[in-house]
Amino acid sequence: MDLKFGDIQETALIPLAIKASETARPDARIKDEKAKEIIETLGVDVSKYDPFMSHEGVVARTIMYRTALKNLLKQYPDALCVNLGCGFDDKFSQVDNGHVTWFDVDLPDQIAVRRKVYEDRDRCTMMDGSALDGEWTKNLPKKDMNIIVMEGVLEYFSRDQVKTCLNMLCDSFEHGYLLAELHSPFMEKHSKQHDAVKYTNATFGWGTKSGMEYLELEPRMSLVQEKSYNEEMKKYSIRGKIFAIIGKNLNNRLAIFKW
């Protein structure tokens, strides 16, 4: 694997480091052997990207996204799925039902690095594309149902960029679901207090109190479900239970939209 530390954006190192360390645990709640392989290949200490609360949050969101995707694929087994802003994420192997058509989409430089780690697979193809421009969607096969996954992407967008993205999705896909990670106005103002993001140059973008605020930007969408990561995190530790109480409205959420 011809991969160097500088190839990977720091924000991508956070979920990679966490998924790798969780995979190595004897009682691992999620398994991502590719993340473990990437971190081992880099051969650098990434422990600062793996603090307790971020660790629990990434594990929780991985489980929640996987569950939501599997439920949707039970309803629409032949759907087209797009992991938009995929980074090094490999949701396809978690949810593949033998029928889904899957595309891992990101900006050209990220896809170039991803190709050092992954190869295209049967029904799973990598593609250059932007969340702010729908030109790439013209190269996708037409399906009755489309499922767009955006994990750890929209939280770095401004309100205008979120609007551009939502409008693009509704213009490009006649029908679809969007699984999106949302964060709070508090987090928007406190990027440098985040226990892992503070070690990067990234800053959070537009934060919302509710996914309903997205509907003001794209009225073709409706909000199907919105669930805080606290709901999963509180199952595993006392600290998770306490944070679910004191940080009730602070944690990120998985929101599912439909149009």
C-alpha positions in Angstrom: 0.0 0.0 0.0 1.7 3.2 -1.3 0.3 5.5 1.3 2.0 8.3 3.2 0.9 10.4 6.2 0.6 13.5 4.1 -1.8 11.8 1.7 -4.6 11.8 4.3 -6.4 14.9 5.4 -6.4 15.3 9.2 -10.2 15.2 9.5 -10.1 11.8 7.7 -7.6 10.5 10.2 -10.0 10.9 13.1 -12.5 8.2 12.0 -9.7 6.1 10.6 -7.8 6.1 13.9 -11.0 5.3 15.9 -12.2 2.5 13.6 -8.8 1.0 13.7 -8.4 1.0 17.4 -12.0 -0.3 17.9 -11.4 -3.1 15.4 -8.3 -4.2 17.4 -10.3 -4.6 20.6 -11.4 -8.1 21.6 -15.0 -7.0 22.1 -15.1 -4.7 19.1 -18.5 -3.2 18.4 -17.6 -2.4 14.8 -15.0 -4.0 12.5 -13.1 -2.2 9.8 -10.0 -4.1 8.8 -9.2 -1.7 6.1 -9.0 1.2 8.5 -6.7 -0.9 10.7 -4.5 -1.7 7.7 -4.3 2.0 6.7 -3.3 3.1 10.2 -0.7 0.3 10.5 0.7 1.3 7.0 1.1 4.9 8.1 3.2 3.8 11.0 2.6 7.0 13.0 1.1 7.7 16.4 -2.5 8.8 15.8 -3.7 8.4 19.4 -4.5 12.2 19.7 -7.2 11.6 17.1 -8.8 8.9 19.3 -10.0 10.5 22.6 -12.8 8.8 24.5 -15.8 10.9 23.5 -14.9 11.1 19.8 -14.2 7.3 19.9 -17.7 6.6 21.2 -19.3 9.1 18.8 -17.7 7.5 15.7 -18.6 4.0 16.9 -22.2 5.1 17.5 -22.6 6.8 14.2 -21.1 3.8 12.3 -23.6 1.6 14.0 -26.5 4.0 13.4 -25.7 4.6 9.7 -25.3 0.9 9.1 -28.7 0.1 10.7 -30.4 2.9 8.8 -28.9 1.8 5.5 -29.8 -1.8 6.0 -33.4 -0.9 6.8 -33.7 1.2 3.7 -32.1 -1.6 1.6 -34.8 -4.0 2.9 -37.4 -1.6 1.3 -35.3 -0.8 -1.8 -32.9 -3.7 -2.4 -32.0 -2.6 -5.9 -31.4 1.1 -5.0 -28.5 3.2 -6.2 -26.4 4.3 -3.2 -23.9 7.1 -3.2 -21.4 7.6 -0.4 -20.8 11.3 -1.1 -17.6 12.7 0.5 -16.6 9.1 1.2 -13.0 9.7 2.3 -11.8 6.3 3.3 -15.1 5.1 4.5 -16.3 1.6 3.4 -20.0 1.4 4.1 -20.5 -0.9 1.1 -18.9 -3.9 2.8 -21.1 -3.3 5.9 -24.4 -3.3 4.1 -24.0 -5.1 0.7 -27.1 -7.2 0.0 -25.9 -8.6 -3.3 -28.1 -6.3 -5.3 -27.3 -2.6 -4.4 -25.4 -0.5 -7.0 -22.9 1.6 -5.0 -20.7 4.6 -5.8 -18.0 6.0 -3.5 -17.7 9.7 -4.6 -15.3 12.4 -3.5 -13.1 15.2 -4.9 -10.5 14.1 -7.4 -7.5 14.4 -5.1 -9.2 12.3 -2.4 -10.3 9.6 -4.8 -6.7 9.4 -6.2 -5.5 8.6 -2.6 -8.5 6.3 -2.0 -7.4 4.3 -5.1 -4.1 3.5 -3.3 -6.1 1.7 -0.7 -9.2 0.3 -2.5 -10.0 -1.2 -5.9 -13.4 -1.0 -7.6 -15.5 -4.0 -6.8 -18.5 -5.7 -8.4 -21.4 -3.1 -8.0 -19.1 -0.7 -6.0 -17.3 2.0 -8.1 -15.2 5.0 -7.1 -15.9 8.3 -8.9 -14.7 11.9 -8.8 -17.5 14.3 -7.8 -18.4 17.3 -5.7 -21.2 17.7 -3.2 -21.7 21.3 -4.6 -21.9 20.4 -8.3 -24.1 17.7 -9.8 -22.3 17.3 -13.2 -20.9 13.9 -12.1 -24.4 12.5 -11.4 -25.1 12.4 -15.2 -22.7 9.4 -15.4 -24.8 7.4 -12.9 -27.2 4.7 -13.9 -30.9 5.6 -13.5 -32.7 3.9 -10.6 -36.2 4.2 -9.1 -34.7 4.9 -5.7 -31.5 6.7 -4.7 -29.9 6.7 -1.3 -27.2 9.4 -0.6 -25.0 9.0 2.4 -23.1 12.0 3.8 -21.2 11.2 7.0 -18.9 13.8 8.4 -19.3 16.1 5.4 -22.1 18.7 5.9 -20.8 19.7 9.3 -17.9 21.5 7.5 -20.3 23.4 5.1 -21.6 26.9 5.4 -25.4 27.4 5.3 -25.1 28.5 1.6 -23.1 25.4 0.8 -25.6 23.2 2.5 -28.4 24.8 0.4 -26.4 24.3 -2.8 -25.8 20.6 -1.9 -29.5 19.9 -1.1 -30.7 21.7 -4.2 -28.2 19.7 -6.3 -29.4 16.4 -4.9 -33.1 17.1 -5.5 -32.3 18.4 -9.1 -30.1 15.4 -9.9 -32.1 12.5 -8.4 -35.9 12.3 -9.0 -36.5 10.4 -5.8 -34.2 9.7 -2.9 -33.2 9.5 0.7 -30.4 11.5 2.3 -28.6 10.2 5.4 -26.8 13.3 6.8 -24.7 14.0 9.9 -25.9 17.3 11.5 -24.3 19.2 14.4 -25.4 21.9 16.8 -25.0 25.7 16.8 -22.8 25.2 19.9 -20.4 23.0 17.9 -20.3 25.6 15.1 -18.9 28.1 17.5 -16.5 25.7 19.3 -14.5 23.7 16.8 -11.3 24.3 18.8 -12.9 22.7 21.9 -13.7 19.5 20.1 -11.6 16.7 21.6 -10.3 15.5 18.2 -11.0 18.2 15.6 -9.0 20.7 17.7 -5.8 18.9 16.5 -6.7 19.7 12.9 -7.1 23.0 10.9 -10.7 22.2 10.2 -13.6 24.3 11.5 -17.3 23.4 11.8 -19.8 25.1 9.5 -23.5 25.8 9.9 -25.0 24.2 13.0 -28.7 23.5 13.4 -31.0 22.7 16.4 -33.2 20.5 14.2 -33.1 19.0 10.7 -36.3 20.9 10.1 -34.0 23.9 9.3 -32.8 22.0 6.2 -36.3 22.1 4.8 -36.2 25.9 4.7 -33.3 25.5 2.2 -34.9 22.7 0.1 -38.7 22.4 0.5 -38.8 19.4 -1.8 -37.4 17.4 1.1 -39.2 16.1 4.1 -37.6 15.0 7.4 -38.2 11.3 8.0 -36.2 10.8 11.2 -33.6 12.5 13.4 -31.7 10.8 16.1 -28.8 11.9 18.4 -25.7 9.8 18.6 -26.4 9.9 22.4 -29.1 7.3 21.8 -26.3 4.8 20.9 -23.5 6.1 23.0 -25.4 5.8 26.3 -25.7 2.1 25.8 -22.0 1.5 26.4 -20.6 3.6 29.2 -21.4 5.7 32.3 -19.8 8.7 30.6 -22.0 8.1 27.6 -25.1 8.1 29.8 -24.0 11.2 31.7 -23.2 13.1 28.4 -26.6 12.1 27.0 -28.1 14.1 29.9 -25.8 17.1 30.3 -25.1 17.3 26.6 -28.6 16.4 25.4 -28.6 18.9 22.6 -24.9 19.1 21.9 -24.1 15.8 20.2 -24.3 15.2 16.5 -27.3 13.6 15.0 -28.2 11.3 12.1 -31.0 12.9 10.1 -32.8 11.0 7.3 -34.5 13.1 4.6 -36.7 12.0 1.7 -37.8 13.6 -1.5 
